[in-house]
Amino acid sequence: MFKMNSARFVSVGGMLTAFAVIFQSAPVFLPMVGLAFSPLSTLPIAIAAYLKISLGIAVYVSSALILTFIYLQEAIILVFTTGLLGVSIGTFLFRKGFFPSILFLAYSYH
């Protein structure tokens, strides 16, 4: 979307990775309340992919690697569901705009 130097790329990617890991691992540390926070891990990945597609993929991969060390089951959930959804939402928003991406994603996940 806009030009990003390497320092900004790393710092924004690190913050969004931290948020994605915190949201995805919430059910491990807060068993009942954390289930409400787990789907929110899609949002930081989608924001990163909206800013720059390579940043979204970097946040997705780094979040999966960090979650592998914390709790393997949550890493598998991120890799196959919430992470892919975040990358696809952010990529479509980056490429097509708001309304075409929402219509296409709503139809493809139906």
C-alpha positions in Angstrom: 0.0 0.0 0.0 2.8 2.4 0.9 6.5 2.3 0.9 8.0 0.8 4.0 11.6 0.9 5.0 13.2 -2.1 6.7 13.1 -0.8 10.2 9.3 -0.1 10.0 8.8 -3.4 8.3 10.4 -5.3 11.2 8.8 -3.3 14.0 5.3 -3.4 12.6 5.7 -7.1 11.8 6.9 -7.8 15.3 4.1 -6.0 16.9 1.4 -7.7 14.7 3.1 -11.1 15.3 3.0 -10.5 19.1 -0.7 -9.6 18.9 -1.5 -12.7 16.8 0.4 -15.0 19.1 -1.3 -13.5 22.2 -4.8 -13.8 20.7 -4.2 -17.4 19.4 -2.6 -18.7 22.6 -5.3 -17.1 24.9 -7.2 -20.4 25.4 -4.1 -22.0 26.8 -3.6 -19.4 29.5 -7.2 -18.3 30.0 -9.3 -21.4 29.5 -12.8 -20.0 29.4 -12.3 -16.4 28.4 -9.6 -17.2 25.9 -11.9 -18.9 23.5 -13.4 -15.5 22.7 -10.0 -14.0 22.0 -8.8 -16.9 19.7 -10.7 -15.8 16.5 -9.2 -12.3 16.9 -5.8 -13.7 15.8 -7.0 -13.3 12.2 -7.1 -9.5 12.5 -3.3 -8.8 13.0 -2.5 -11.1 10.1 -5.1 -9.4 7.9 -3.8 -5.9 8.8 -0.2 -7.0 8.0 -1.3 -8.4 4.6 -3.3 -5.3 3.8 -0.2 -3.1 4.5 2.1 -5.3 2.4 1.5 -8.9 1.2 5.1 -10.0 2.1 4.6 -8.6 5.6 1.4 -10.6 6.0 3.1 -13.8 5.0 6.0 -13.0 7.4 3.6 -12.4 10.3 1.8 -15.6 9.4 4.9 -17.8 9.4 6.5 -16.2 12.4 3.3 -16.5 14.5 3.1 -20.2 13.5 6.7 -20.8 14.5 6.3 -19.1 17.9 3.1 -20.9 18.6 4.8 -24.2 17.9 7.0 -23.6 20.9 4.1 -22.5 23.1 1.4 -25.0 22.2 1.4 -27.2 19.1 -2.4 -27.6 18.8 -2.9 -23.8 18.6 -0.2 -23.6 16.0 -2.0 -26.1 13.8 -5.2 -24.2 14.2 -3.5 -21.0 13.2 -1.8 -22.6 10.2 -4.9 -24.2 8.7 -7.7 -21.8 9.7 -7.3 -18.4 11.2 -3.9 -17.6 9.6 -5.0 -18.5 6.1 -8.2 -16.5 6.5 -6.2 -13.5 7.6 -3.7 -13.7 4.7 -6.5 -14.1 2.2 -8.6 -11.2 3.6 -5.6 -8.9 3.7 -4.5 -9.9 0.3 -7.9 -9.3 -1.3 -8.3 -6.0 0.5 -4.8 -5.0 -0.8 -5.6 -6.1 -4.4 -9.3 -5.5 -5.0 -10.7 -3.1 -2.5 -13.2 -3.5 0.3 -16.5 -4.5 -1.4 -15.2 -7.0 -4.0 -13.1 -8.8 -1.4 -15.9 -9.1 1.1 -18.2 -10.5 -1.5 -15.7 -12.9 -2.8 -14.6 -14.1 0.6 -18.1 -14.5 1.8 -19.0 -16.6 -1.2 -15.8 -18.7 -1.1 -16.2 -19.6 2.6 -19.9 -20.4 2.4 
